[in-house]
Amino acid sequence: MTKGAIRVRAATVDDKSILAAAAFQAMNGNGTARFTQEGFKTNPSLSRYLAGWPQVGDFGVVAETDDGTPIGSMVSELHP
């Protein structure tokens, strides 16, 4: 990989903490700390997005630097 390059790979169950961190940041993305990390984990309307992830039909990706440092992620929760 070229120095400074970014790669995107499929997320795995081992990436759950990366996905949770990205979701938490997105929930506070307007600069106002509306949620704490603990509140995000314990609020069923928020935590449901990663509860039991991945299930059949779920999809996620992780963007990484060339040394494997995660810099972003996205998850799609398709189960009801």
Secondary structure as GFF3:
##gff-version 3
##sequence-region A 1 80
A	DSSP	beta_strand	6	10	.	.	.	ID=ss1
A	DSSP	three_ten_helix	13	15	.	.	.	ID=ss2
A	DSSP	alpha_helix	16	27	.	.	.	ID=ss3
A	DSSP	alpha_helix	37	42	.	.	.	ID=ss4
A	DSSP	alpha_helix	44	47	.	.	.	ID=ss5
A	DSSP	beta_strand	59	65	.	.	.	ID=ss6
A	DSSP	beta_strand	70	76	.	.	.	ID=ss7
###
